[in-house]
Amino acid sequence: MKNTIKVERAKLNITQSDLADKVQVSKQTIHSLETGRFVPSTVIALKIARVFQTTVESIFELEPED
């Protein structure tokens, strides 16, 4: 699954730690999401979308192998 979390964070000028605090997960979770090693739960995906004030679909994109 592709995502644009890093790009969205840059737009808001926030760190992985800042986003982790807002979403109530660890910094390591955000790092794992950004590098594609972790697929978020629905709740985490919705919280991330809320922080960025956008839709889940604009942040996360399924790849053919998903």
trRosetta pair geometry for C-beta under 8 A, 3 or more apart (Angstrom, degrees):
i j d omega theta_ij theta_ji phi_ij phi_ji
1 36 6.8 176 66 -137 62 87
1 39 5.4 93 21 -113 138 100
1 60 5.8 -1 170 -166 118 98
1 61 6.9 157 -167 76 69 42
1 62 5.9 -39 -114 -108 83 46
1 63 6.2 -149 -91 0 29 92
1 66 5.5 74 -68 -90 76 147
2 36 7.3 -23 -104 -97 40 117
2 60 7.3 148 84 -157 54 47
2 61 4.5 -17 65 63 103 98
2 62 8.0 -65 25 15 81 2
2 63 5.9 104 -20 -57 92 101
3 33 6.4 -33 56 161 160 90
3 34 7.0 -108 81 -113 117 41
3 36 7.4 175 18 -83 97 74
3 59 5.6 14 -155 157 89 75
3 60 5.0 -18 -100 -99 93 64
3 61 7.2 175 -81 18 42 72
4 7 4.5 -46 -176 44 89 119
4 8 5.5 94 121 -26 89 98
4 58 7.4 -60 41 143 134 66
4 59 5.4 -124 49 -141 88 54
5 8 5.7 -60 -145 40 29 110
5 9 6.2 33 156 -23 66 105
5 19 7.4 105 -176 -180 107 166
5 30 7.0 -164 157 -164 145 83
5 33 5.8 58 -6 118 164 113
5 34 5.0 -111 75 -91 121 82
5 48 6.6 -50 -110 -169 106 137
5 59 6.4 59 -69 -168 67 109
6 9 5.7 -51 -148 33 29 113
6 10 6.5 32 152 -21 62 104
6 34 5.0 89 -52 -145 99 119
7 10 5.7 -54 -153 32 31 113
7 11 6.7 36 149 -23 63 101
8 11 5.6 -47 -153 27 36 116
8 12 6.8 16 155 -1 64 106
8 52 4.6 -22 -176 -118 135 138
8 54 7.5 -120 -123 24 133 138
8 59 6.4 -21 -30 -114 151 102
9 12 6.2 -71 -155 49 32 97
9 13 8.0 134 156 -51 60 4
9 14 5.2 -104 -158 69 80 81
9 15 7.3 55 -179 -135 126 7
9 16 7.2 -3 -137 -74 162 52
9 18 7.8 135 -148 68 104 110
9 19 5.8 -66 -104 -48 113 136
10 13 7.0 26 -170 -78 35 45
11 52 7.9 73 66 -142 126 98
12 51 8.0 -78 -19 150 173 93
12 52 7.2 -125 -31 -113 134 71
14 18 3.9 -122 -173 90 101 142
14 19 5.7 120 121 -50 123 82
14 22 7.9 1 175 -8 157 136
15 18 4.6 108 50 1 72 99
15 19 7.2 -139 95 1 43 84
16 19 5.9 -57 -151 40 32 108
16 20 6.1 37 151 -24 66 108
16 27 5.0 85 123 -155 106 88
16 30 4.4 165 -162 100 92 134
16 31 5.8 34 -156 -60 153 78
16 34 7.4 -84 -106 -14 114 143
17 20 5.5 -52 -144 36 31 116
17 21 6.4 35 155 -21 64 102
17 27 4.9 -19 -89 -94 67 120
17 30 8.0 -146 -62 37 25 148
18 21 5.9 -55 -155 32 29 111
18 22 6.6 23 152 -15 63 108
19 22 5.7 -58 -149 39 34 110
19 23 6.0 14 159 -4 70 113
19 30 5.3 118 89 -120 116 146
19 48 7.3 34 -175 -124 113 86
19 51 6.4 113 -138 140 80 165
20 23 6.1 -67 -140 49 26 98
20 24 7.9 157 165 -27 55 3
20 25 5.3 -101 -148 79 77 69
20 26 5.8 -26 -159 149 133 16
20 27 4.6 -93 -26 -78 162 51
20 29 6.6 126 -121 55 103 98
20 30 4.9 -105 -68 -21 92 128
21 24 7.4 22 -176 -76 28 43
22 47 7.6 164 126 162 80 102
22 51 4.9 93 129 -107 140 129
23 30 7.4 135 43 -77 138 104
23 44 6.3 58 177 -148 124 76
23 47 4.5 118 -136 124 83 126
23 48 5.8 9 -99 -72 135 69
23 51 6.4 -65 -63 -33 89 139
24 47 7.3 -87 29 -169 91 161
25 29 4.0 -77 152 66 123 152
25 30 6.6 142 91 -43 114 80
25 44 6.3 37 -49 -124 143 117
26 29 4.7 111 58 -5 76 98
26 30 7.5 -139 101 1 50 81
27 30 5.7 -53 -157 36 40 111
27 31 6.3 41 146 -20 69 105
28 31 5.4 -51 -146 38 35 115
28 32 6.2 36 154 -20 66 106
29 32 5.7 -55 -147 38 30 111
29 33 6.4 33 152 -21 64 104
29 38 6.6 -99 -153 93 64 165
29 44 7.6 -113 160 -143 131 146
30 33 5.6 -53 -150 34 32 113
30 34 6.3 31 154 -19 65 107
31 34 5.8 -57 -148 37 30 110
31 35 6.3 11 160 -4 65 112
32 35 6.2 -64 -141 47 28 100
32 37 4.5 -86 -158 72 81 104
32 38 3.7 51 133 -2 114 123
33 36 7.8 36 177 -69 29 26
33 37 7.9 -81 -55 52 19 68
33 38 5.3 -60 -71 74 56 102
33 40 5.9 26 -113 -54 121 103
33 44 7.9 -147 -85 143 141 131
33 48 7.9 -159 162 -85 163 156
40 44 3.9 -127 -167 88 112 118
40 45 4.5 145 99 -56 128 82
40 48 7.0 -75 -125 -3 174 136
40 60 7.4 -116 37 -83 114 145
41 44 4.8 93 51 9 79 100
41 45 6.9 -144 91 -5 39 89
42 45 5.7 -58 -147 39 30 112
42 46 6.2 29 156 -18 66 108
43 46 5.9 -58 -149 37 28 109
43 47 6.4 27 154 -19 64 107
44 47 5.7 -55 -147 37 32 112
44 48 6.3 33 155 -20 66 105
45 48 5.8 -54 -149 35 30 111
45 49 6.4 30 153 -18 63 107
45 56 4.9 53 151 -134 110 117
45 59 7.4 173 -160 81 83 126
45 60 6.0 -38 -139 -14 120 147
46 49 5.6 -53 -147 37 32 112
46 50 6.3 37 152 -23 64 104
46 56 6.3 -40 -85 -71 55 119
47 50 5.5 -52 -150 33 32 115
47 51 6.7 36 152 -21 64 100
48 51 5.8 -50 -153 30 34 112
48 52 6.5 13 155 -1 66 109
48 56 7.8 88 72 -113 95 73
48 59 6.2 -179 119 146 116 168
49 52 6.0 -68 -147 50 31 99
49 53 8.0 156 160 -31 58 4
49 54 5.7 -108 -158 80 79 64
49 55 5.9 -15 -155 179 132 16
49 56 4.7 -72 -58 -70 146 59
49 58 7.6 112 -128 50 101 92
49 59 5.8 -141 -88 4 81 137
50 53 7.1 25 -174 -77 33 44
52 59 6.5 125 52 -77 154 127
54 58 4.6 -84 157 66 124 138
54 59 6.5 130 92 -41 120 98
55 58 4.8 98 60 0 83 99
55 59 7.5 -163 95 1 50 86
56 59 6.0 -72 -158 43 36 103
56 60 5.8 -23 169 31 77 110
57 60 6.9 -71 -116 62 24 73
57 61 7.5 67 -169 -86 59 67
62 66 4.4 -130 -159 71 88 139
63 66 5.0 106 53 -11 67 103
